[in-house]
Amino acid sequence: MFQDEARFGRISDTRRCWCPKPTRPLCQAMVTQEYTYAYAAVSVTDGALDSLILPHVNGACMQLFLDEVCARHPNDRIVMVLDGAGWHQSASLRLANNLRLLTLPPYSPELNPVEHLWDDLREKSFHNRVFDSIDALEHHLCDSLRDLELDHQRVRSIVAWPWIINSLLN
């Protein structure tokens, strides 16, 4: 599984949109310093996605996420590939017997396919949107992540990179 976190906040992502001539589209914009974080781990072989929305990125939240993934896959052996963020390297992390962590080289986010999952989620679910509260944003994020979790084929089409699949099969 590959793992990553993403920050979602009440900052709107204004993009181009189509409308009939001569109408000019109006898109609201908002910049508010409220954030929430989505944690995700994905299996590149079958497109299975596990996600969790948490208030922070730190060792305690990472522990909650790892415990949740292990609880969802109690009979699987999991090698979780992740970046070198400080909370991933915390000495206080307690790993389940079926979980091993493998760290990507420093400064190489392009090697993590979950980064593309976040791009797709933001492009399809968060453009030209303004949220009244952080709760509204979290509710929309929860619905969007649930839709992704149920659509294994879509997730697999985003994360199943040939070099990863080939390395697993050889």
WOMO-V844511 format. One record per backbone hydrogen bond with DSSP energy under -1.0 kcal/mol. NH is the residue of the N-H (numbers start at 1). CO is the residue of the C=O. E is the energy in kcal/mol with one decimal. If there is no record, write none. Layout:
nh: [NH & NH]
co: [CO & CO]
e: [E & E]
//
This chain:
nh: [2 & 3 & 4 & 6 & 8 & 10 & 11 & 12 & 23 & 34 & 36 & 37 & 38 & 39 & 40 & 41 & 42 & 43 & 47 & 50 & 52 & 54 & 62 & 63 & 64 & 65 & 66 & 67 & 68 & 69 & 70 & 71 & 72 & 73 & 76 & 78 & 80 & 81 & 82 & 88 & 93 & 99 & 100 & 102 & 104 & 111 & 112 & 115 & 117 & 118 & 119 & 120 & 121 & 122 & 123 & 124 & 125 & 126 & 128 & 137 & 138 & 139 & 140 & 141 & 142 & 143 & 144 & 145 & 146 & 147 & 148 & 149 & 150 & 155 & 156 & 157 & 158 & 159 & 160 & 161 & 165 & 166 & 167 & 168 & 169 & 170]
co: [42 & 81 & 40 & 38 & 36 & 34 & 9 & 30 & 20 & 32 & 8 & 54 & 6 & 52 & 4 & 50 & 2 & 48 & 43 & 41 & 39 & 37 & 58 & 59 & 60 & 61 & 62 & 63 & 64 & 65 & 66 & 67 & 68 & 69 & 73 & 98 & 100 & 1 & 102 & 85 & 90 & 96 & 78 & 80 & 82 & 108 & 109 & 112 & 113 & 114 & 115 & 116 & 117 & 118 & 119 & 120 & 121 & 122 & 13 & 133 & 134 & 135 & 136 & 137 & 138 & 139 & 140 & 141 & 142 & 143 & 144 & 145 & 146 & 151 & 152 & 153 & 154 & 155 & 156 & 159 & 161 & 162 & 163 & 164 & 165 & 166]
e: [-2.5 & -2.7 & -2.2 & -2.0 & -3.1 & -1.7 & -1.1 & -2.0 & -1.4 & -1.6 & -2.7 & -2.3 & -2.7 & -3.2 & -2.4 & -2.5 & -2.6 & -2.7 & -2.1 & -2.8 & -2.2 & -2.8 & -2.4 & -2.2 & -1.9 & -2.3 & -2.8 & -2.5 & -2.1 & -2.6 & -2.4 & -2.1 & -1.9 & -1.3 & -1.2 & -3.6 & -3.1 & -3.4 & -2.3 & -1.5 & -1.3 & -1.6 & -2.3 & -2.8 & -2.9 & -1.8 & -1.6 & -1.4 & -1.0 & -2.1 & -1.8 & -2.3 & -2.4 & -2.6 & -2.4 & -2.6 & -2.3 & -1.4 & -2.8 & -1.8 & -2.6 & -2.3 & -2.2 & -2.8 & -2.6 & -2.2 & -2.6 & -2.8 & -2.3 & -2.2 & -1.9 & -2.8 & -1.8 & -2.2 & -2.8 & -2.1 & -1.1 & -2.3 & -2.5 & -2.2 & -2.3 & -3.0 & -1.5 & -1.8 & -1.8 & -1.3]
//
